Amino acid sequence: MNIVVLVKQVPDTYSERKLHDADHTLDRDSADAVLDEINERAVEEALLIKEAQGGNVTVLCVGPARATEAIRKALSMGADSAVHVSDDSLHGADVLQTAKVLAKAIGTVDDVDLVIAGNEATDGTSGTVPAIIAELLGLPQLTHARKVEIDGGVVKVERETTDEGLTHLQASLPAVISVSEKINEPRYPSFKGIMAAKKKPVSTLTVADLGIDAGEIGLANAWSTVLDVAPKPPRTSGEKAEDDGSGGTKIAEYLIAQKLI
Ligand SMILES: Cc1cc2nc3c(=O)[nH]c(=O)nc-3n(C[C@H](O)[C@H](O)[C@H](O)COP(=O)(O)OP(=O)(O)OC[C@H]3O[C@@H](n4cnc5c(N)ncnc54)[C@H](O)[C@@H]3O)c2cc1C
């Protein structure tokens, strides 16, 4: 099994995340950057499949030079190699451009059987990249997987639809899947894994290497534009009700006033 895992470096959700005032793109210096947690789970799933079936796990990232840190983390977990697409012209790239670049970069990996992504990135949160890639590559897509099984040339997936609903999907390989946070618990990189990661091959590509014209991508060519941004209003302190024996009534009155009951 040759598996490509799509990994994104994102601002740590524990940091205060900011956008540049001028063009509303991400201010990458304002926050710590980490491998997105959902992508740790995607890497974990690829490693579990490889451990059961053999094969190779390649991680693929579109991101600035600093994204090598996220790539190294995925390699230290146990992935075999990486492809890093890094190009200044990608600044402000939209979802469609990002998916196009990822799809072309997947094409640089030999005989791919399975592409594994997270279901949604914690920064962009569009949750559309895996589906667009499947469309561009003409592959079946099985999204929001909470369980994955490879059975010969077939991938079977339990897809969560609602709190209680499940859909069982299957498709022949090659295919694109995206995983939800319920899929597994990612492993921590071992010391041996961290040392080994330093020597694993990382191929760094520009958009020109992928046959994409730099003049077609980036903020100026995005199909969608962030027009305005505003910080979330600070949380208010809430309303305090003294319980003088009528606490239950006060709570009920409050909920009725808020139209919650
Ligand atoms: C601060 C900020 C500003 C933005 N401004 C604009 C804008 O002006 N116009 C516009 O159109 N869009 C804008 N975007 C959207 C941005 O281009 C998307 O974040 C990006 O294209 C990927 O979409 P997503 O994060 O929603 O991915 P999702 O679809 O939510 O990600 C799902 C999965 O796809 C994979 N994936 C996604 N991105 C990558 C990647 N780069 N490398 C490897 N795997 C990946 C991962 O496995 C991920 O878990 C902005 C995003 C941010 C964070």
The ligand as an SDF file (V2000), in Angstrom:
LIG
                    3D

 53 58  0  0  0  0  0  0  0  0999 V2000
   -5.8780   33.2610    7.6680 C   0  0  0  0  0  0  0  0  0  0  0  0
   -6.4720   32.6900    6.4170 C   0  0  0  0  0  0  0  0  0  0  0  0
   -6.7940   33.5340    5.3750 C   0  0  0  0  0  0  0  0  0  0  0  0
   -7.3370   33.0110    4.2180 C   0  0  0  0  0  0  0  0  0  0  0  0
   -7.6460   33.8540    3.2290 N   0  0  0  0  0  0  0  0  0  0  0  0
   -8.2650   33.3780    2.1400 C   0  0  0  0  0  0  0  0  0  0  0  0
   -8.6620   34.2400    1.1020 C   0  0  0  0  0  0  0  0  0  0  0  0
   -8.4270   35.4370    1.1310 O   0  0  0  0  0  0  0  0  0  0  0  0
   -9.3270   33.7240    0.0470 N   0  0  0  0  0  0  0  0  0  0  0  0
   -9.5920   32.3860   -0.0080 C   0  0  0  0  0  0  0  0  0  0  0  0
  -10.2220   31.9510   -0.9600 O   0  0  0  0  0  0  0  0  0  0  0  0
   -9.2020   31.5340    0.9480 N   0  0  0  0  0  0  0  0  0  0  0  0
   -8.5500   31.9910    2.0430 C   0  0  0  0  0  0  0  0  0  0  0  0
   -8.1750   31.1480    3.0300 N   0  0  0  0  0  0  0  0  0  0  0  0
   -8.4460   29.7270    2.8990 C   0  0  0  0  0  0  0  0  0  0  0  0
   -7.1690   28.9520    2.6800 C   0  0  0  0  0  0  0  0  0  0  0  0
   -6.7070   29.1060    1.4320 O   0  0  0  0  0  0  0  0  0  0  0  0
   -7.4620   27.5070    3.0720 C   0  0  0  0  0  0  0  0  0  0  0  0
   -7.1190   27.4240    4.4310 O   0  0  0  0  0  0  0  0  0  0  0  0
   -6.6890   26.4600    2.3240 C   0  0  0  0  0  0  0  0  0  0  0  0
   -6.8980   26.6100    0.9740 O   0  0  0  0  0  0  0  0  0  0  0  0
   -7.1020   25.0250    2.7120 C   0  0  0  0  0  0  0  0  0  0  0  0
   -8.4130   24.9890    3.0200 O   0  0  0  0  0  0  0  0  0  0  0  0
   -8.8720   24.5560    4.4850 P   0  0  0  0  0  0  0  0  0  0  0  0
   -7.8560   24.9420    5.4790 O   0  0  0  0  0  0  0  0  0  0  0  0
  -10.2480   25.0350    4.6610 O   0  0  0  0  0  0  0  0  0  0  0  0
   -8.7970   22.9630    4.3370 O   0  0  0  0  0  0  0  0  0  0  0  0
   -9.8490   21.7850    4.7500 P   0  0  0  0  0  0  0  0  0  0  0  0
  -10.5990   21.4320    3.5640 O   0  0  0  0  0  0  0  0  0  0  0  0
  -10.6060   22.2410    5.9810 O   0  0  0  0  0  0  0  0  0  0  0  0
   -8.7430   20.7380    5.1440 O   0  0  0  0  0  0  0  0  0  0  0  0
   -9.0510   19.3450    5.1440 C   0  0  0  0  0  0  0  0  0  0  0  0
   -7.7550   18.5810    5.0390 C   0  0  0  0  0  0  0  0  0  0  0  0
   -7.1290   18.8480    3.7670 O   0  0  0  0  0  0  0  0  0  0  0  0
   -5.7200   18.7650    3.9110 C   0  0  0  0  0  0  0  0  0  0  0  0
   -5.1010   20.0750    3.6340 N   0  0  0  0  0  0  0  0  0  0  0  0
   -5.6880   21.2920    3.5980 C   0  0  0  0  0  0  0  0  0  0  0  0
   -4.7690   22.2430    3.3130 N   0  0  0  0  0  0  0  0  0  0  0  0
   -3.5820   21.6080    3.1800 C   0  0  0  0  0  0  0  0  0  0  0  0
   -2.2460   22.0290    2.8990 C   0  0  0  0  0  0  0  0  0  0  0  0
   -1.9520   23.3140    2.7070 N   0  0  0  0  0  0  0  0  0  0  0  0
   -1.2830   21.0870    2.8310 N   0  0  0  0  0  0  0  0  0  0  0  0
   -1.5600   19.7800    3.0170 C   0  0  0  0  0  0  0  0  0  0  0  0
   -2.7980   19.3110    3.3120 N   0  0  0  0  0  0  0  0  0  0  0  0
   -3.7850   20.2110    3.3850 C   0  0  0  0  0  0  0  0  0  0  0  0
   -5.4560   18.3560    5.3560 C   0  0  0  0  0  0  0  0  0  0  0  0
   -5.4090   16.9590    5.4500 O   0  0  0  0  0  0  0  0  0  0  0  0
   -6.6990   18.8870    6.0630 C   0  0  0  0  0  0  0  0  0  0  0  0
   -6.9050   18.2360    7.3170 O   0  0  0  0  0  0  0  0  0  0  0  0
   -7.5890   31.6320    4.1470 C   0  0  0  0  0  0  0  0  0  0  0  0
   -7.2500   30.7890    5.2090 C   0  0  0  0  0  0  0  0  0  0  0  0
   -6.7040   31.2980    6.3320 C   0  0  0  0  0  0  0  0  0  0  0  0
   -6.3430   30.3800    7.4680 C   0  0  0  0  0  0  0  0  0  0  0  0
  1  2  1  0
  2  3  1  0
  2 52  2  0
  3  4  2  0
  4  5  1  0
  4 50  1  0
  5  6  2  0
  6  7  1  0
  6 13  1  0
  7  8  2  0
  7  9  1  0
  9 10  1  0
 10 11  2  0
 10 12  1  0
 12 13  2  0
 13 14  1  0
 14 15  1  0
 14 50  1  0
 15 16  1  0
 16 17  1  0
 16 18  1  0
 18 19  1  0
 18 20  1  0
 20 21  1  0
 20 22  1  0
 22 23  1  0
 23 24  1  0
 24 25  2  0
 24 26  1  0
 24 27  1  0
 27 28  1  0
 28 29  2  0
 28 30  1  0
 28 31  1  0
 31 32  1  0
 32 33  1  0
 33 34  1  0
 33 48  1  0
 34 35  1  0
 35 36  1  0
 35 46  1  0
 36 37  1  0
 36 45  1  0
 37 38  2  0
 38 39  1  0
 39 40  1  0
 39 45  2  0
 40 41  1  0
 40 42  2  0
 42 43  1  0
 43 44  2  0
 44 45  1  0
 46 47  1  0
 46 48  1  0
 48 49  1  0
 50 51  2  0
 51 52  1  0
 52 53  1  0
M  END
$$$$
